[in-house]
Amino acid sequence: MNKFKLILGFSFWFLLTAVACNRDEINFEMPSQLLRFSSDTVFCDTVYNQVRSETYAVKIYNDEDKDVMIPKISLEKGAASLYRINVDGKAGTDFNNIPLRKKDSLYIFVEIAPIANAPEAIAEDRVNVETPAGKQHVTLFSVVQDAEFFIETKTNPNILANNTSWTNSKAKIIFGNLTLAEGKSLNIQPGTKVYFHKNSGLKISKNSTLTATGSLNNEVIFRGDRNDTRYDTIPKNWNGISADENAIVNLDYTKIFGGTRGLELKKANATINNSIFHTHQEFGIYAVNSIVTAKNLVMNNCGEADFGIFKGGTYNITHSTFANYWNFNAALPGLGIYAANEYQNGTTTEQGALSLSIKNSIIYGDKENSVVFKPTSGQTFNATFQNCLLKYGTGSSYATDAGSIKNQDPKFQNYFTHKMNLRVKDDSPAKGKGNVTVAASVPTDIVGVSRTASPTIGAYQ
């Protein structure tokens, strides 16, 4: 029996060796035709000095019916390039004799990692591929922007201790929390871009003032630091902006997106004009017993609600558009406005009087209710709508005037966030239905179009 097992084992290894020795020999030849690429240009999104980009991939295909050996793949600028490549699993700038099986492909991974004070505002290079069939290349292209970093560490609390002004000459990159000290001011000029790393945010302390003053087509932008465009419509890339008691927030032509709570106000005062909040995991604006005046405010795609109001406060909203077509997590309500007298402060329940006035505005979404109110018995809860277009389900009723429109689709041109265009179509029921006297107090829409005659409900004429 043991002799039989020995013979069987020997036979198995002999057969395996024979098969291995007689398999098709791998014979790599020089390519006789040009290789095929998945793309001839790689556009890397804007990057900042000392911050690596996303990784991008290009595939090289061997369409020939034979195994080939690619003599050379290299970065044209070599070691001086701001780019780095990885060819078939190996990092470097210059590669020789790269095998590629017939009808197969290999990956070239590309990233850009600009050094401090990079000499180029536009970083361009080539991945050159040389074979006897000819020279080919893939163009690499990216914009490199100079940046100023604010990094919170155990030894650096990351505090703006003095009155500060930011210009658009450098992007601002924030790691951890950046705190504006109590009683100080931060002024942000048009075109300034403020980027936050994961779990980072901006804190405005008591009695301090944040003023972000953009202009049409030159807005101040607050967003996460992941610059690939797909992150424009993904929430929770950063935390948000928070303002403490008696802080003042002034926003004009400002965009805030991609966070957890875009703007959190606790007994703070905010004036918001011509601004856009979108794609936040919880709330675009989360306000606790605060004072908010908003005109030409556009909001969309927030998990809990575009605008959440707790412990009352005073809110005046005019010619604004609150859309919500949240689709990341069906368990979240995706409201336009949520308002309550109540606020849970840890284990303590607090109450506050509410005064809410909304005029010439749209509050609409794909849920049954876009407006949910939770008044507390015995507390003041005054909420009125004038010439608004509202979405709400049966069993819900709100103080609306005769000029308001209920449960009619406003017919947005495109409510999908990645192509967000919350202008309404020509046959929208909101067209020409705004109150003229209200419109006179906000004579131009968010893009500068006059609305004094036949005003359209919402932020866009």
N, C-alpha and C positions, 0 to 999 in steps of 0.2 A: 504493500500500500504506500509506504514512504517512497519506494522507488518510483511508483506511478506518479506521485505528486511532484517528485523531482523532475521527471521527464516532462510533465505537463507545464511546470513553471519554466523550464528551459525552452520549451517550444513557444510559450507565450512571448518571452523576451526576444527570441530569435525572430518571430513574426513581426513584433513591433519594430525591431531594428531594420528588418528588411523593408517594411513599409516606409520607414523614415528615410532610408537610403534611396528608395526608388520614387519618392514623391517628386513632383515637378520641380526642377531646379529654379531658384529665384535668380533671374538674370536681368539686372537693371540696365536699361539702355538709355542713350541720350534721347530726349523727346524729338520727334520728327515734325511735330506741329505745335502751335501755340497752346498754352494752357488756358483754362477758363477760370475766371474769378466770379465770386458771388456778387462783388461790387467793385467798381473801379475807383470809387472815392469813399473815404470814411470821414464823415463830419462828426467830430467830437464836440459836444456842447461846451459852452463857455466854461473855462476853468480859471482858477485863481492861483497866484504864485504860492508855491509850496503845498498845494493841495492836489492830490492825484485825481484823475478823472475816473469815470466809469470805464469798464473794460469793454472794448468793441471787438467783434470777430469778423474776419474775412475768410472765406473758404477758397482753396485752390483745387480745381478739378482736373484729373487726368482722364480725358475722354478717349485716349488711345487704347487699343487692345493689346497693350504690352506694359510691363512695369518700366518706369522711367526713373532716371536719376537727375534731379535738378541741380545743375552745377553751383548756382549761387542765389541766395536770397539775402538782401541787405537793406539797411536804412541808408538812404543817400547821404545824409549828413553824419552818419556814423555815431561815434561817442558824443559828438557835440549836439546831437539832436535832442529836442525836448521830449521826444517820444521814446517809448520802449516797446519792443515787440517780443513775442514768444512764438516760436515756430515749432509746431508739432511737439509741444511740451517742454521746449528748451528756451530759456531766456537769453537775450543778447542783442547785438546789432548787426552781426555778420555771420551767415551760415553757409556752409559748403557741403555739396554732395548730399542732398536731401532726397531719400528714396520715396517714391510714391507708386503704389500698386496700380495696376490697370483698373480702369473704371472706378477709381477710388478718389478720395479727397483728403486734404489736410487743412488744419486750422492755423491761421495767423491771428494771434490776439494782440490788440493794440491798446495802449493807454498813453496819456500824456501826463507828465509829472514835472511841471515847470519849476525852476529854481527861483529863489528869491531874486527880485529885480530882473526877471527874465528880459532879455533884450528885444523880444518880439511882442508886438501887440497882436499880430496875426501869426500863428505858428503853423508853418506848412512844411511838409517833408514828403518823401516818397519811399515806399517799399519797392525796391527794384528786384525783379526776377529775371535772371539771365539763363537762357538755354540756347543751343545751336539753332533752334527755330526762330529766335529773335529775342529782343529785349522788351520786357513788359513792366508795367508799374501800377501800383495802387497809390493814389494821392491821399495824404493825410492832412486834415485841415481843422484848425480850432482857433477860437479867440481866447487870448490870455489877458486876464484883467488883473491889475495890481490890487492888492487887498491889504486891509488892516485887521489884525487879529485881536480878539478879546477873549482870553482863556482863563476860566476859573479853575484854580487848583487849591490844595490845602494851604498853601502859603500865600495865595493871591485871591482875595475874595471877589475880585473883578467888579470894582465899584467906580462909577463916574462921580468923583468927589467934588467936581467943579462944574460950573455952567459950561456946556459943551455944544459945539456946532459940528455937524457932519456935512461934508460936501460929496458930490458924486465923483470926485477924483479917484477914490478908492472904494471898492466894495468892502463892507463890514462883515467879518466872519466871527460868529459868536459860539464859543464852546462853553457849556455850562450856563449859568445865569449871569447876565450882566445887569447890575443894579444901579439905577440913578439915585444918588443920595438924597436924603430928605431936604426939601426946600430948594433943590437945584433944578435947572432946566436943560433939556436936550432938544435942540433945534435941528431938524433934518431937511436939507434943501432938495429941490427938484432933481429927479433922476437918480437919487441915492438908492443903492440896493443893499439890503440888510439880510444876511443869510445866517441861519441857525443850524447847528449840528443837532443830531438826535438828542432828545430830552433837554434841550436848551431853551432859554426864554429871556425876555426883557422885563425887568421889574421896575415900576415907577413908584417910588416911596411916597409916604405921606407928604402932602403940601408941595409936591414937585410937579413939573409941567413937561409933558411931551408934546412937541409941535412938529408934525410931519406935513410939509407943504410942498406937494408936487404940482404939476400942471398937466394939461391935456397932452397925452402922448409922451409925457416925461414924468411919469408917476414915481412916487416913493414906493418901494416894494419891500415887503417883509415876507420871507418864505424859508423853506428848508434849504440846506446846502447841497442837496442832491440835484445836480443840474441837468441830468437827462430829462427830456421833456415829459416822459411818462410820469415823473413824480409831480408834475404840475397838478394832476388830478387824483393824487393819493393823499389821504390824511395822515396825521400823526408823525410827520417828518420832524416836527419840533413841537414845543409846548404852546407858546403864545405870549402875548403881552398882558401883563397884569398891572393894575393901578390901585393903590391903596387909598385910604380915607383922605378926602380933600385934595387928592391929586387931580390934575387937569390934563385932559387929552384933547388935542386939536388935530384933526385929520382932514386934509383936503387933497383930492386926487392921490389917494393912497390905495394900494392893493395889498391885502393880507390873505394868504391862502396856505393850505397844506398842513395845518397845525392840529392841536387838540382842542383848544379854545382860542379863537383868534384874538379877541380882546376881552379881558376879564376886569370888570369894574366893581369895586366894593366901596360904597359910599363915595364914589368919585363923580366927576363932572366931565362929560364928553360932548364935543361939538364935531359932527362928522358930515362932511360934504363931498359929493362927487367921488365916492369911494366904493370899492368892491371887496367883499368878503366871500370866499368860497372854499369848499372842500375842507371842512373841519370835523374831526371825529365826534365832538360833542356839540359845541355852539360856535356860531360865528361871533356873536356878542353875548356875553354872560354878565348880566348886570344885577347887582344886589343893592337895593335902596339907593340908587344912583339917579343922576340927572343927565338925560341924553337928549340932544337936539340934532336931528338928522335930516338932511335934504339931499336928494339925488343919491341915495344909498342903494346899492345893489347887492343882494345876497343870494347864495344858492348852495345846495349840496352839503348840508350839515346834519350829522346823525341824529342829535336830539332835537335841535331847532335852530333856525337861522338866528333868531333873537330870543334869548331866554331871560325872563324878568322874575326876580325873586325879592321878597320883602318890600314889595311896592317900589316907590320912587316916582319920578316925574319924567315922562317921555313924550316928546313931540316929534312926529315923523311925517315928513311931507314929500310928495312926489318920489316915492321910493318903490323898489321892486324886490319883493321877497319871494323867490321861487325855491322849491325844494323837490328834487327828484332823486333823493338819496337811494343808492342801490348797493352799498358795500355790505350792510348788515341789516337784514329784514327785521330783526328784533328791535331796532331803533325806530322811533316814530317818524322822524324826518318832517318836523313841523315847520311852519313859517314863523309863528310867534307862539310862545308859551309865557303866560303871565300868572303870577300868584302873589298873594299877600305873605305867604309863608316862606321861611328860609330855615334850613337845618344847619345850624352852626355847631358842628360836632354833635354832641348829645343834647344840645339846647335848641328848642324851636323858637324862632323869633318871628315877629309879625310887623308889617309896615303898611301904611296907606299908599294906595296906587292912584296915579292920574296918568292916563294913557290917551293920547289924541293922535289919530292917524288920518291923514288927508290926502286925497288924490293918489292913492297908492294901491299896488297889486300885492296880494298875499295868496299864493296859489301853488299847488303841487299835485302829486299823483296819489296822495292819501285821501281818505274820506274827509278828514279835518285838517286844515292848514292853520287854524287858529284855535288854541285851547286855553281857556281861562279857568283858574282854580281860586276863586275868591274864598276868603274865610269869613264865616258868619260874624257879624259885629264889626268888621273892618271896612274901611272906606275902599271901594273898588270902582273907580270911575274910568270907563273905557268907551270911547266914541270913535266912530268911523264916518268920514264925510267923503262922498264921491270916490269910494274905493271899490275894487273888484276883489271879492273874497271867496275862498273855498271852505265850506264847512258842511258837515253832515246833518242828518235829521237829529232832532233832540237838542241841537245847539242853536242858541240865538244870541245876537249881540246888538248893541245899540248902534244902529246904522241909520243914515238919513235916506231920504227918498232917492238921492242921486247914486246910491251904491248899487253894485251889480253882484249878484250872488250865484255862485256855482256855474259860471260861464267860462269856458276855456279862453284865456287871453290870447291864445295863438302866438306864442313866442316863436321867433324865427328859428331859434335853435337853443333848446334848454340843456342839451348835453354839455357837460362842463368842459370837455376838451375842445369844444368848438362854441363856447358859450356866447350866445347872442340873444340877450333878453329884450331886444327890440320886438315890438309886436307887428304882426302882418297888417296889411292895409285893411283887411276885413275883420280886424279884431274888434270885439265889443268895447274895448277900452279906448278906441280911437275917438277923440273929440269929446269924451265924456267927463273930463275933469272940470272942477269948479274954476271959473275964470278969475275970481278974486283970490283964491288960494294960489293959482298959477302965477299971479302977478308978484307974489312974494318970493317965487323961485322962477324968474323969467326965462332962464335957459336950462336946457336939460343937461345930462351928464356929459354929453359930447358937444355942448355949446350951441345947440339948435334952439332958436326962439320958440317958446310955447305960449306966448301971451294971447295968441288967437287960437281958438278951438283946441285947448290943451288935451293931450292924451294922458290918461291915467298911467302912473308909473314913472320910472326914472328916465325913460326915453320918449321923446316926442314922436 
